[in-house]
Amino acid sequence: MENRTGETANSSALAHGDASGRRKRRNGADVVLRYFLPKPGSSSGTVELGQEVASEGEALIEAFKKGQQFYTLAVWKAVPEVNGSSNPVIVKQPATQK
């Protein structure tokens, strides 16, 4: 389900991050969130990332000024996890920001 700001309902359930608003806690892991406005001229049917903004607050303001949505991006990596058996399970972990 999507709300007016373009965020999914699950993203509103994220706990508060640090002062920059760029780190959020989800499922017990620190997730780096990035905020993007859509690419100029793109349609709402196709996700095309345009300008990245520094925080969720800035994304809200810019999206409101321009009458458009914004996108929140969380980056994950797939890693194997061995939990006592010989069958590893692939799990997601937050990707570290470089």
PDB file as gemmi writes it, atoms N, CA and C in Angstrom:
CRYST1    1.000    1.000    1.000  90.00  90.00  90.00 P 1                      
ATOM      1  N   MET A   1       0.841  -1.162   0.000  1.00  0.00           N  
ATOM      2  CA  MET A   1       0.000   0.000   0.000  1.00  0.00           C  
ATOM      3  C   MET A   1       0.890   1.230   0.000  1.00  0.00           C  
ATOM      4  N   GLU A   2       0.514   2.248  -0.751  1.00  0.00           N  
ATOM      5  CA  GLU A   2       1.333   3.437  -0.869  1.00  0.00           C  
ATOM      6  C   GLU A   2       0.560   4.626  -0.354  1.00  0.00           C  
ATOM      7  N   ASN A   3       1.246   5.540   0.340  1.00  0.00           N  
ATOM      8  CA  ASN A   3       0.564   6.739   0.786  1.00  0.00           C  
ATOM      9  C   ASN A   3       0.927   7.906  -0.111  1.00  0.00           C  
ATOM     10  N   ARG A   4       0.497   9.087   0.238  1.00  0.00           N  
ATOM     11  CA  ARG A   4       0.672  10.243  -0.646  1.00  0.00           C  
ATOM     12  C   ARG A   4       2.119  10.622  -0.899  1.00  0.00           C  
ATOM     13  N   THR A   5       3.009  10.321   0.005  1.00  0.00           N  
ATOM     14  CA  THR A   5       4.414  10.702  -0.172  1.00  0.00           C  
ATOM     15  C   THR A   5       5.192   9.692  -0.985  1.00  0.00           C  
ATOM     16  N   GLY A   6       4.570   8.595  -1.371  1.00  0.00           N  
ATOM     17  CA  GLY A   6       5.267   7.595  -2.156  1.00  0.00           C  
ATOM     18  C   GLY A   6       5.968   6.556  -1.316  1.00  0.00           C  
ATOM     19  N   GLU A   7       5.835   6.634   0.000  1.00  0.00           N  
ATOM     20  CA  GLU A   7       6.445   5.644   0.858  1.00  0.00           C  
ATOM     21  C   GLU A   7       5.498   4.469   1.006  1.00  0.00           C  
ATOM     22  N   THR A   8       6.039   3.320   1.218  1.00  0.00           N  
ATOM     23  CA  THR A   8       5.189   2.170   1.485  1.00  0.00           C  
ATOM     24  C   THR A   8       4.736   2.213   2.924  1.00  0.00           C  
ATOM     25  N   ALA A   9       3.673   1.498   3.224  1.00  0.00           N  
ATOM     26  CA  ALA A   9       3.151   1.466   4.589  1.00  0.00           C  
ATOM     27  C   ALA A   9       4.190   0.922   5.552  1.00  0.00           C  
ATOM     28  N   ASN A  10       5.030  -0.021   5.120  1.00  0.00           N  
ATOM     29  CA  ASN A  10       6.043  -0.597   5.993  1.00  0.00           C  
ATOM     30  C   ASN A  10       7.087   0.424   6.402  1.00  0.00           C  
ATOM     31  N   SER A  11       7.422   1.377   5.538  1.00  0.00           N  
ATOM     32  CA  SER A  11       8.470   2.329   5.881  1.00  0.00           C  
ATOM     33  C   SER A  11       8.048   3.259   7.001  1.00  0.00           C  
ATOM     34  N   SER A  12       6.734   3.484   7.176  1.00  0.00           N  
ATOM     35  CA  SER A  12       6.297   4.332   8.273  1.00  0.00           C  
ATOM     36  C   SER A  12       6.444   3.626   9.612  1.00  0.00           C  
ATOM     37  N   ALA A  13       6.630   2.310   9.597  1.00  0.00           N  
ATOM     38  CA  ALA A  13       6.795   1.547  10.825  1.00  0.00           C  
ATOM     39  C   ALA A  13       8.242   1.518  11.291  1.00  0.00           C  
ATOM     40  N   LEU A  14       9.152   2.131  10.554  1.00  0.00           N  
ATOM     41  CA  LEU A  14      10.563   2.134  10.934  1.00  0.00           C  
ATOM     42  C   LEU A  14      10.776   3.020  12.156  1.00  0.00           C  
ATOM     43  N   ALA A  15      11.681   2.597  12.998  1.00  0.00           N  
ATOM     44  CA  ALA A  15      12.004   3.387  14.184  1.00  0.00           C  
ATOM     45  C   ALA A  15      12.843   4.591  13.784  1.00  0.00           C  
ATOM     46  N   HIS A  16      12.969   5.551  14.711  1.00  0.00           N  
ATOM     47  CA  HIS A  16      13.742   6.763  14.425  1.00  0.00           C  
ATOM     48  C   HIS A  16      15.218   6.442  14.309  1.00  0.00           C  
ATOM     49  N   GLY A  17      15.891   7.111  13.384  1.00  0.00           N  
ATOM     50  CA  GLY A  17      17.325   6.924  13.180  1.00  0.00           C  
ATOM     51  C   GLY A  17      18.104   8.042  13.825  1.00  0.00           C  
ATOM     52  N   ASP A  18      19.308   8.295  13.304  1.00  0.00           N  
ATOM     53  CA  ASP A  18      20.133   9.352  13.866  1.00  0.00           C  
ATOM     54  C   ASP A  18      19.652  10.714  13.385  1.00  0.00           C  
ATOM     55  N   ALA A  19      20.352  11.764  13.743  1.00  0.00           N  
ATOM     56  CA  ALA A  19      19.917  13.120  13.439  1.00  0.00           C  
ATOM     57  C   ALA A  19      19.777  13.389  11.953  1.00  0.00           C  
ATOM     58  N   SER A  20      20.563  12.727  11.113  1.00  0.00           N  
ATOM     59  CA  SER A  20      20.470  12.966   9.673  1.00  0.00           C  
ATOM     60  C   SER A  20      19.258  12.295   9.064  1.00  0.00           C  
ATOM     61  N   GLY A  21      18.655  11.333   9.766  1.00  0.00           N  
ATOM     62  CA  GLY A  21      17.503  10.625   9.235  1.00  0.00           C  
ATOM     63  C   GLY A  21      17.878   9.560   8.225  1.00  0.00           C  
ATOM     64  N   ARG A  22      19.159   9.292   8.054  1.00  0.00           N  
ATOM     65  CA  ARG A  22      19.589   8.367   7.019  1.00  0.00           C  
ATOM     66  C   ARG A  22      19.735   6.935   7.507  1.00  0.00           C  
ATOM     67  N   ARG A  23      19.750   6.705   8.801  1.00  0.00           N  
ATOM     68  CA  ARG A  23      19.835   5.338   9.322  1.00  0.00           C  
ATOM     69  C   ARG A  23      18.536   5.011  10.028  1.00  0.00           C  
ATOM     70  N   LYS A  24      17.988   3.899   9.695  1.00  0.00           N  
ATOM     71  CA  LYS A  24      16.758   3.452  10.336  1.00  0.00           C  
ATOM     72  C   LYS A  24      16.964   2.039  10.828  1.00  0.00           C  
ATOM     73  N   ARG A  25      16.206   1.629  11.819  1.00  0.00           N  
ATOM     74  CA  ARG A  25      16.287   0.274  12.342  1.00  0.00           C  
ATOM     75  C   ARG A  25      15.062  -0.477  11.830  1.00  0.00           C  
ATOM     76  N   ARG A  26      15.327  -1.603  11.194  1.00  0.00           N  
ATOM     77  CA  ARG A  26      14.257  -2.423  10.653  1.00  0.00           C  
ATOM     78  C   ARG A  26      14.632  -3.875  10.889  1.00  0.00           C  
ATOM     79  N   ASN A  27      13.772  -4.608  11.536  1.00  0.00           N  
ATOM     80  CA  ASN A  27      14.026  -6.011  11.846  1.00  0.00           C  
ATOM     81  C   ASN A  27      15.337  -6.192  12.606  1.00  0.00           C  
ATOM     82  N   GLY A  28      15.678  -5.253  13.489  1.00  0.00           N  
ATOM     83  CA  GLY A  28      16.866  -5.378  14.312  1.00  0.00           C  
ATOM     84  C   GLY A  28      18.167  -5.037  13.621  1.00  0.00           C  
ATOM     85  N   ALA A  29      18.148  -4.518  12.409  1.00  0.00           N  
ATOM     86  CA  ALA A  29      19.384  -4.214  11.680  1.00  0.00           C  
ATOM     87  C   ALA A  29      19.418  -2.734  11.300  1.00  0.00           C  
ATOM     88  N   ASP A  30      20.617  -2.139  11.333  1.00  0.00           N  
ATOM     89  CA  ASP A  30      20.766  -0.761  10.874  1.00  0.00           C  
ATOM     90  C   ASP A  30      20.721  -0.753   9.357  1.00  0.00           C  
ATOM     91  N   VAL A  31      19.782  -0.022   8.815  1.00  0.00           N  
ATOM     92  CA  VAL A  31      19.608   0.064   7.376  1.00  0.00           C  
ATOM     93  C   VAL A  31      19.858   1.506   6.961  1.00  0.00           C  
ATOM     94  N   VAL A  32      20.696   1.697   5.976  1.00  0.00           N  
ATOM     95  CA  VAL A  32      20.936   3.029   5.443  1.00  0.00           C  
ATOM     96  C   VAL A  32      19.862   3.300   4.400  1.00  0.00           C  
ATOM     97  N   LEU A  33      19.066   4.338   4.638  1.00  0.00           N  
ATOM     98  CA  LEU A  33      18.041   4.725   3.682  1.00  0.00           C  
ATOM     99  C   LEU A  33      18.527   5.918   2.874  1.00  0.00           C  
ATOM    100  N   ARG A  34      18.180   5.899   1.605  1.00  0.00           N  
ATOM    101  CA  ARG A  34      18.515   7.009   0.709  1.00  0.00           C  
ATOM    102  C   ARG A  34      17.219   7.511   0.105  1.00  0.00           C  
ATOM    103  N   TYR A  35      17.144   8.795  -0.168  1.00  0.00           N  
ATOM    104  CA  TYR A  35      15.916   9.434  -0.631  1.00  0.00           C  
ATOM    105  C   TYR A  35      16.143  10.059  -1.996  1.00  0.00           C  
ATOM    106  N   PHE A  36      15.217   9.794  -2.910  1.00  0.00           N  
ATOM    107  CA  PHE A  36      15.339  10.269  -4.285  1.00  0.00           C  
ATOM    108  C   PHE A  36      14.040  10.896  -4.762  1.00  0.00           C  
ATOM    109  N   LEU A  37      14.175  11.939  -5.568  1.00  0.00           N  
ATOM    110  CA  LEU A  37      13.052  12.479  -6.318  1.00  0.00           C  
ATOM    111  C   LEU A  37      13.020  11.742  -7.647  1.00  0.00           C  
ATOM    112  N   PRO A  38      11.870  11.705  -8.318  1.00  0.00           N  
ATOM    113  CA  PRO A  38      11.838  11.014  -9.611  1.00  0.00           C  
ATOM    114  C   PRO A  38      12.636  11.767 -10.673  1.00  0.00           C  
ATOM    115  N   LYS A  39      13.090  11.047 -11.661  1.00  0.00           N  
ATOM    116  CA  LYS A  39      13.796  11.627 -12.792  1.00  0.00           C  
ATOM    117  C   LYS A  39      12.832  12.555 -13.530  1.00  0.00           C  
ATOM    118  N   PRO A  40      13.270  13.756 -13.916  1.00  0.00           N  
ATOM    119  CA  PRO A  40      12.374  14.667 -14.640  1.00  0.00           C  
ATOM    120  C   PRO A  40      11.801  13.996 -15.900  1.00  0.00           C  
ATOM    121  N   GLY A  41      10.491  14.143 -16.078  1.00  0.00           N  
ATOM    122  CA  GLY A  41       9.838  13.583 -17.245  1.00  0.00           C  
ATOM    123  C   GLY A  41       9.404  12.135 -17.101  1.00  0.00           C  
ATOM    124  N   SER A  42       9.729  11.492 -15.971  1.00  0.00           N  
ATOM    125  CA  SER A  42       9.333  10.090 -15.800  1.00  0.00           C  
ATOM    126  C   SER A  42       7.878  10.010 -15.344  1.00  0.00           C  
ATOM    127  N   SER A  43       7.262   8.867 -15.568  1.00  0.00           N  
ATOM    128  CA  SER A  43       5.875   8.669 -15.168  1.00  0.00           C  
ATOM    129  C   SER A  43       5.830   7.922 -13.844  1.00  0.00           C  
ATOM    130  N   SER A  44       4.688   7.977 -13.180  1.00  0.00           N  
ATOM    131  CA  SER A  44       4.563   7.289 -11.892  1.00  0.00           C  
ATOM    132  C   SER A  44       4.474   5.774 -12.064  1.00  0.00           C  
ATOM    133  N   GLY A  45       4.242   5.301 -13.286  1.00  0.00           N  
ATOM    134  CA  GLY A  45       4.163   3.874 -13.543  1.00  0.00           C  
ATOM    135  C   GLY A  45       5.508   3.177 -13.603  1.00  0.00           C  
ATOM    136  N   THR A  46       6.571   3.937 -13.846  1.00  0.00           N  
ATOM    137  CA  THR A  46       7.915   3.383 -13.946  1.00  0.00           C  
ATOM    138  C   THR A  46       8.821   4.115 -12.967  1.00  0.00           C  
ATOM    139  N   VAL A  47       9.525   3.373 -12.135  1.00  0.00           N  
ATOM    140  CA  VAL A  47      10.419   3.992 -11.158  1.00  0.00           C  
ATOM    141  C   VAL A  47      11.713   4.382 -11.857  1.00  0.00           C  
ATOM    142  N   GLU A  48      11.986   5.678 -11.896  1.00  0.00           N  
ATOM    143  CA  GLU A  48      13.240   6.208 -12.430  1.00  0.00           C  
ATOM    144  C   GLU A  48      13.765   7.208 -11.414  1.00  0.00           C  
ATOM    145  N   LEU A  49      14.888   6.868 -10.795  1.00  0.00           N  
ATOM    146  CA  LEU A  49      15.442   7.723  -9.755  1.00  0.00           C  
ATOM    147  C   LEU A  49      16.139   8.930 -10.371  1.00  0.00           C  
ATOM    148  N   GLY A  50      15.866  10.075  -9.801  1.00  0.00           N  
ATOM    149  CA  GLY A  50      16.504  11.311 -10.231  1.00  0.00           C  
ATOM    150  C   GLY A  50      17.431  11.813  -9.147  1.00  0.00           C  
ATOM    151  N   GLN A  51      17.247  13.068  -8.754  1.00  0.00           N  
ATOM    152  CA  GLN A  51      18.112  13.713  -7.770  1.00  0.00           C  
ATOM    153  C   GLN A  51      17.990  13.048  -6.410  1.00  0.00           C  
ATOM    154  N   GLU A  52      19.142  12.769  -5.786  1.00  0.00           N  
ATOM    155  CA  GLU A  52      19.150  12.271  -4.412  1.00  0.00           C  
ATOM    156  C   GLU A  52      19.156  13.459  -3.467  1.00  0.00           C  
ATOM    157  N   VAL A  53      18.366  13.373  -2.392  1.00  0.00           N  
ATOM    158  CA  VAL A  53      18.341  14.430  -1.383  1.00  0.00           C  
ATOM    159  C   VAL A  53      18.876  13.869  -0.077  1.00  0.00           C  
ATOM    160  N   ALA A  54      19.297  14.739   0.820  1.00  0.00           N  
ATOM    161  CA  ALA A  54      20.039  14.334   2.006  1.00  0.00           C  
ATOM    162  C   ALA A  54      19.210  13.661   3.087  1.00  0.00           C  
ATOM    163  N   SER A  55      17.931  13.993   3.206  1.00  0.00           N  
ATOM    164  CA  SER A  55      17.141  13.463   4.319  1.00  0.00           C  
ATOM    165  C   SER A  55      15.687  13.283   3.906  1.00  0.00           C  
ATOM    166  N   GLU A  56      14.952  12.586   4.740  1.00  0.00           N  
ATOM    167  CA  GLU A  56      13.533  12.391   4.486  1.00  0.00           C  
ATOM    168  C   GLU A  56      12.794  13.725   4.528  1.00  0.00           C  
ATOM    169  N   GLY A  57      13.181  14.595   5.447  1.00  0.00           N  
ATOM    170  CA  GLY A  57      12.558  15.913   5.543  1.00  0.00           C  
ATOM    171  C   GLY A  57      12.734  16.721   4.272  1.00  0.00           C  
ATOM    172  N   GLU A  58      13.954  16.711   3.735  1.00  0.00           N  
ATOM    173  CA  GLU A  58      14.212  17.426   2.486  1.00  0.00           C  
ATOM    174  C   GLU A  58      13.425  16.807   1.331  1.00  0.00           C  
ATOM    175  N   ALA A  59      13.323  15.481   1.320  1.00  0.00           N  
ATOM    176  CA  ALA A  59      12.550  14.799   0.279  1.00  0.00           C  
ATOM    177  C   ALA A  59      11.077  15.200   0.355  1.00  0.00           C  
ATOM    178  N   LEU A  60      10.538  15.260   1.569  1.00  0.00           N  
ATOM    179  CA  LEU A  60       9.145  15.678   1.743  1.00  0.00           C  
ATOM    180  C   LEU A  60       8.909  17.091   1.220  1.00  0.00           C  
ATOM    181  N   ILE A  61       9.805  17.995   1.571  1.00  0.00           N  
ATOM    182  CA  ILE A  61       9.653  19.393   1.158  1.00  0.00           C  
ATOM    183  C   ILE A  61       9.748  19.524  -0.354  1.00  0.00           C  
ATOM    184  N   GLU A  62      10.772  18.922  -0.956  1.00  0.00           N  
ATOM    185  CA  GLU A  62      10.954  19.020  -2.407  1.00  0.00           C  
ATOM    186  C   GLU A  62       9.798  18.359  -3.172  1.00  0.00           C  
ATOM    187  N   ALA A  63       9.354  17.213  -2.694  1.00  0.00           N  
ATOM    188  CA  ALA A  63       8.230  16.527  -3.344  1.00  0.00           C  
ATOM    189  C   ALA A  63       6.968  17.362  -3.234  1.00  0.00           C  
ATOM    190  N   PHE A  64       6.755  17.998  -2.096  1.00  0.00           N  
ATOM    191  CA  PHE A  64       5.588  18.859  -1.920  1.00  0.00           C  
ATOM    192  C   PHE A  64       5.650  20.067  -2.845  1.00  0.00           C  
ATOM    193  N   LYS A  65       6.811  20.729  -2.902  1.00  0.00           N  
ATOM    194  CA  LYS A  65       6.981  21.913  -3.763  1.00  0.00           C  
ATOM    195  C   LYS A  65       6.692  21.586  -5.219  1.00  0.00           C  
ATOM    196  N   LYS A  66       7.158  20.409  -5.648  1.00  0.00           N  
ATOM    197  CA  LYS A  66       7.040  20.036  -7.059  1.00  0.00           C  
ATOM    198  C   LYS A  66       5.776  19.233  -7.353  1.00  0.00           C  
ATOM    199  N   GLY A  67       4.984  18.937  -6.322  1.00  0.00           N  
ATOM    200  CA  GLY A  67       3.754  18.183  -6.513  1.00  0.00           C  
ATOM    201  C   GLY A  67       4.004  16.776  -7.047  1.00  0.00           C  
ATOM    202  N   GLN A  68       5.016  16.124  -6.519  1.00  0.00           N  
ATOM    203  CA  GLN A  68       5.377  14.789  -7.004  1.00  0.00           C  
ATOM    204  C   GLN A  68       5.651  13.871  -5.830  1.00  0.00           C  
ATOM    205  N   GLN A  69       5.897  12.634  -6.126  1.00  0.00           N  
ATOM    206  CA  GLN A  69       6.245  11.654  -5.099  1.00  0.00           C  
ATOM    207  C   GLN A  69       7.751  11.634  -4.896  1.00  0.00           C  
ATOM    208  N   PHE A  70       8.202  10.862  -3.915  1.00  0.00           N  
ATOM    209  CA  PHE A  70       9.630  10.609  -3.762  1.00  0.00           C  
ATOM    210  C   PHE A  70       9.821   9.148  -3.416  1.00  0.00           C  
ATOM    211  N   TYR A  71      11.048   8.673  -3.550  1.00  0.00           N  
ATOM    212  CA  TYR A  71      11.361   7.263  -3.340  1.00  0.00           C  
ATOM    213  C   TYR A  71      12.333   7.107  -2.182  1.00  0.00           C  
ATOM    214  N   THR A  72      12.127   6.054  -1.406  1.00  0.00           N  
ATOM    215  CA  THR A  72      13.036   5.672  -0.328  1.00  0.00           C  
ATOM    216  C   THR A  72      13.701   4.366  -0.748  1.00  0.00           C  
ATOM    217  N   LEU A  73      15.018   4.333  -0.689  1.00  0.00           N  
ATOM    218  CA  LEU A  73      15.768   3.173  -1.135  1.00  0.00           C  
ATOM    219  C   LEU A  73      16.560   2.600   0.035  1.00  0.00           C  
ATOM    220  N   ALA A  74      16.381   1.308   0.297  1.00  0.00           N  
ATOM    221  CA  ALA A  74      17.177   0.584   1.288  1.00  0.00           C  
ATOM    222  C   ALA A  74      18.018  -0.432   0.528  1.00  0.00           C  
ATOM    223  N   VAL A  75      19.309  -0.495   0.840  1.00  0.00           N  
ATOM    224  CA  VAL A  75      20.220  -1.376   0.111  1.00  0.00           C  
ATOM    225  C   VAL A  75      20.572  -2.577   0.993  1.00  0.00           C  
ATOM    226  N   TRP A  76      20.419  -3.773   0.432  1.00  0.00           N  
ATOM    227  CA  TRP A  76      20.674  -5.018   1.134  1.00  0.00           C  
ATOM    228  C   TRP A  76      21.659  -5.855   0.352  1.00  0.00           C  
ATOM    229  N   LYS A  77      22.306  -6.792   1.038  1.00  0.00           N  
ATOM    230  CA  LYS A  77      23.129  -7.782   0.352  1.00  0.00           C  
ATOM    231  C   LYS A  77      22.686  -9.165   0.823  1.00  0.00           C  
ATOM    232  N   ALA A  78      22.818 -10.162  -0.047  1.00  0.00           N  
ATOM    233  CA  ALA A  78      22.458 -11.537   0.283  1.00  0.00           C  
ATOM    234  C   ALA A  78      23.705 -12.259   0.773  1.00  0.00           C  
ATOM    235  N   VAL A  79      23.610 -12.905   1.940  1.00  0.00           N  
ATOM    236  CA  VAL A  79      24.743 -13.623   2.521  1.00  0.00           C  
ATOM    237  C   VAL A  79      24.286 -14.993   3.017  1.00  0.00           C  
ATOM    238  N   PRO A  80      25.176 -15.972   2.983  1.00  0.00           N  
ATOM    239  CA  PRO A  80      24.807 -17.291   3.512  1.00  0.00           C  
ATOM    240  C   PRO A  80      24.911 -17.296   5.038  1.00  0.00           C  
ATOM    241  N   GLU A  81      24.021 -18.036   5.661  1.00  0.00           N  
ATOM    242  CA  GLU A  81      24.054 -18.179   7.111  1.00  0.00           C  
ATOM    243  C   GLU A  81      23.914 -19.668   7.431  1.00  0.00           C  
ATOM    244  N   VAL A  82      24.839 -20.173   8.218  1.00  0.00           N  
ATOM    245  CA  VAL A  82      24.795 -21.578   8.607  1.00  0.00           C  
ATOM    246  C   VAL A  82      24.309 -21.631  10.042  1.00  0.00           C  
ATOM    247  N   ASN A  83      23.177 -22.304  10.260  1.00  0.00           N  
ATOM    248  CA  ASN A  83      22.622 -22.360  11.608  1.00  0.00           C  
ATOM    249  C   ASN A  83      22.638 -23.787  12.151  1.00  0.00           C  
ATOM    250  N   GLY A  84      23.829 -24.346  12.290  1.00  0.00           N  
ATOM    251  CA  GLY A  84      23.979 -25.640  12.919  1.00  0.00           C  
ATOM    252  C   GLY A  84      23.778 -26.839  12.012  1.00  0.00           C  
ATOM    253  N   SER A  85      23.101 -26.672  10.907  1.00  0.00           N  
ATOM    254  CA  SER A  85      22.910 -27.801   9.991  1.00  0.00           C  
ATOM    255  C   SER A  85      23.844 -27.627   8.800  1.00  0.00           C  
ATOM    256  N   SER A  86      23.874 -28.620   7.957  1.00  0.00           N  
ATOM    257  CA  SER A  86      24.756 -28.537   6.790  1.00  0.00           C  
ATOM    258  C   SER A  86      24.130 -27.740   5.652  1.00  0.00           C  
ATOM    259  N   ASN A  87      22.891 -27.296   5.831  1.00  0.00           N  
ATOM    260  CA  ASN A  87      22.198 -26.536   4.788  1.00  0.00           C  
ATOM    261  C   ASN A  87      22.238 -25.044   5.092  1.00  0.00           C  
ATOM    262  N   PRO A  88      23.054 -24.291   4.364  1.00  0.00           N  
ATOM    263  CA  PRO A  88      23.072 -22.842   4.605  1.00  0.00           C  
ATOM    264  C   PRO A  88      21.774 -22.205   4.095  1.00  0.00           C  
ATOM    265  N   VAL A  89      21.425 -21.112   4.728  1.00  0.00           N  
ATOM    266  CA  VAL A  89      20.247 -20.338   4.346  1.00  0.00           C  
ATOM    267  C   VAL A  89      20.738 -18.985   3.874  1.00  0.00           C  
ATOM    268  N   ILE A  90      20.155 -18.483   2.810  1.00  0.00           N  
ATOM    269  CA  ILE A  90      20.527 -17.155   2.330  1.00  0.00           C  
ATOM    270  C   ILE A  90      19.635 -16.137   3.038  1.00  0.00           C  
ATOM    271  N   VAL A  91      20.274 -15.145   3.661  1.00  0.00           N  
ATOM    272  CA  VAL A  91      19.552 -14.095   4.393  1.00  0.00           C  
ATOM    273  C   VAL A  91      19.998 -12.741   3.882  1.00  0.00           C  
ATOM    274  N   LYS A  92      19.208 -11.717   4.210  1.00  0.00           N  
ATOM    275  CA  LYS A  92      19.599 -10.361   3.804  1.00  0.00           C  
ATOM    276  C   LYS A  92      20.224  -9.646   4.987  1.00  0.00           C  
ATOM    277  N   GLN A  93      21.241  -8.846   4.669  1.00  0.00           N  
ATOM    278  CA  GLN A  93      21.892  -7.991   5.647  1.00  0.00           C  
ATOM    279  C   GLN A  93      21.997  -6.599   5.044  1.00  0.00           C  
ATOM    280  N   PRO A  94      21.920  -5.575   5.879  1.00  0.00           N  
ATOM    281  CA  PRO A  94      22.077  -4.234   5.337  1.00  0.00           C  
ATOM    282  C   PRO A  94      23.453  -4.055   4.711  1.00  0.00           C  
ATOM    283  N   ALA A  95      23.487  -3.456   3.549  1.00  0.00           N  
ATOM    284  CA  ALA A  95      24.764  -3.155   2.908  1.00  0.00           C  
ATOM    285  C   ALA A  95      25.373  -1.957   3.602  1.00  0.00           C  
ATOM    286  N   THR A  96      26.672  -1.986   3.788  1.00  0.00           N  
ATOM    287  CA  THR A  96      27.339  -0.858   4.449  1.00  0.00           C  
ATOM    288  C   THR A  96      27.581   0.230   3.418  1.00  0.00           C  
ATOM    289  N   GLN A  97      27.432   1.451   3.875  1.00  0.00           N  
ATOM    290  CA  GLN A  97      27.661   2.599   2.997  1.00  0.00           C  
ATOM    291  C   GLN A  97      29.142   2.902   2.952  1.00  0.00           C  
ATOM    292  N   LYS A  98      29.696   3.076   1.761  1.00  0.00           N  
ATOM    293  CA  LYS A  98      31.128   3.317   1.609  1.00  0.00           C  
ATOM    294  C   LYS A  98      31.428   4.768   1.427  1.00  0.00           C  
TER     295      LYS A  98                                                      
END                                                                             
